Amino acid sequence: MEFIYRRVSTTDQKTDRQLPGFEADREYEDKLSGKDLNRPQLQAMVTNLRPGDVVHVHELSRLGRSVKDLLELVESIVTAGATIQFHKENLRFEPNKEDPFQQLMLNLLSSVAQFERQCILQRQREGIAIAKSAGKYKGKQSRFTEAQIEQIQREFDEAKSKSALAKRWGISRGYLYKLAAK
């Protein structure tokens, strides 16, 4: 079977530039950061791999942003008897076929992907620090309206189980307490 794995970092980003028009038997798509392997579609794909399958990925950084994670993923895919193809970098890893040059390129490009992520985070922290010093940083905006926050605060005072209330609103207990304190 032919698989395609696509990833973008946020829900408002699109994956349509990743292998457009490429046909596959199954497609897996995550709209989550590549910082770790905690991605439902990635895990589903790896679980569904069988010997002879081929995984197609537009570019290496779409599979992950950590050297350790990328090397581990490629190894687990190949160990499962499947092949992985990175189209932009023209890298292909197959079972029982070791290519020192491709392995070197995987290591180098994995390092670049990790470096890019670290630079993005550093720029983000610097931008937040500048905005804070100028009094312009408001932090992440709540997905709740003012009316919803007031409702949560009323329910918080009456709730017997704070965990159940947080679960009902789809938030963590810590965020529930933060909203209740506003």
N, C-alpha and C positions, 0 to 999 in steps of 0.2 A: 504494500500500500504506500501511497505517496501522501505525506503530511506536510502542511505548511504551519509554521509558528510565526505569529505576528505579535508585536508588543509596542505599546506606547506608554508613556508615564502617567497620563491623566485621562479622565473620561471625556474631556472636551477635545482631545487630540484624535486625529484620524489615522487609520492604518492603510489607506488606499494607495500610498506610494510604495508599499512593501509588496513586491512581487505582483504587480498589477497584471491581470489577465492570465496568471499562472493557474493551471488547473491541478487540483489534488483531490484525493479521495476524502480526506478530512482536513479541516482547518481549525486551528486553535488560536485564540486571540485573548491577550490580557491587556488591561488598561491599568497597569500598576508599575511602580518603579522596578527597575532591574537590579536594585541594590542587594536583593537576596533571592532565594528560591521559593519563597512563600507566595506562589502564584498558582491559582487553581487550574487554569488551563494548561500551564506548563506541566504541572504534576499529573494531570489527566493524560496528556500526550505521552509523557515518559512511561506511565503505567500501561498505556495501550500499545506500546511498541512491541513488535514481533520481529524475529529474524527475517531479513530481506526488505524490511520497511526502509523508506528514505524520508528523512526530515529535511525540509527546505526552509532556510531562514534568509531573509533579505540581506542582513548584515550582522556581523558578530555582536555588536552592542545591543541588538534587539533581543538576543538570547540572555544577555546578562552584562553587568558592569563590574564584576569582581573577577580577578584572575582565578582565584580559588574556585569560585562557582562555575565559571566557564570551563575550566579544565575538568572539573568533576562531572559536569553535564555531558561534555563531549565523551568522556570516558564511559559514563553509564550508558549512553546511547549506543556506542560502539560495542560495549560489553554485552548489550542486549541483542546483538547481532544485526543492528540497524546501521544505516549510513546517515551522516549529516553533511549537508551541503550549504556553505555560506556563499551566496551568489555574488555579492558585491566584492568580496575579497578573493573569490574563486578558490576557496579552500574546500576540500572534500575529505572526510574521514570515514574509512570503511573498516569493517571487521577484518582481522588478519592481514592488514595491509598498512604497514608502517612507512611513513615518509618523513625523514628527519627534517627536510626543508619545510613541509607543511606544519610539523610540530613546532618548529622554531617560529614560524609566522603566527601560529595560534598563540604562543606565549607572548610574542611581541605585541600583537594586536589586542590581546586581552589586557595587557599592561596599559596600552593606550586608552582602552575603554574605561578602565578603572581610574586612570589619571584624569580623563574628561569629567567623570562623575565628581571626583574630589575637587576639581577646579570650579565646577558648577556650584557645589555646596559652599566653597570658600567665597565666591562672588556673591552668593545669596546672603551669607552671614555678614559680609562687608556692607552690602546694600541695606540690610536690616539695621545694622549699627548706625549707619549714616542717617537713615530715616528716623530712628529713635532719638538721636541727638538733635535732630531738627524738629522733634515733636510731631512727626508725621506718621509714625508707625502705629497701626492699630491692631496688628496681629491678624491671625486668620479670622475671617468673618464667620459668624455663626450661620448655620443653614436654617435656623429657626427665625420666624418673624417675632416681633415684640409680643404679639398676642399669644403665640405658642410658648414663649419663654414665661410669660405670666401664668399660663395654664400649667406649665411644668412646676413653677414655684408653688402654686396652690396645691397641686397633687403631691408635691414633695412633703408639704406639712402634714398631709393626711395619710400618706402612704405607710403601710405597715412594713412593707418590704421595699427598700430602696433599690435592691438588685432587680426585682420584678419591674419596677417603674422604669429603670434605666433600659431594661431589655425591651419593654413596650415601646419606648421612644427610639430605640436603636442607637443608644449611646452608652458610653462606659459609665461606671458609677462615679469615677473621678470627675468626668464632665458634668454629670448630673449635679453633684455637689457644687461645682463651679457656677452652674446656671442658677442654682437655688440661692447662692450667696449674692447674686447681683442685686 
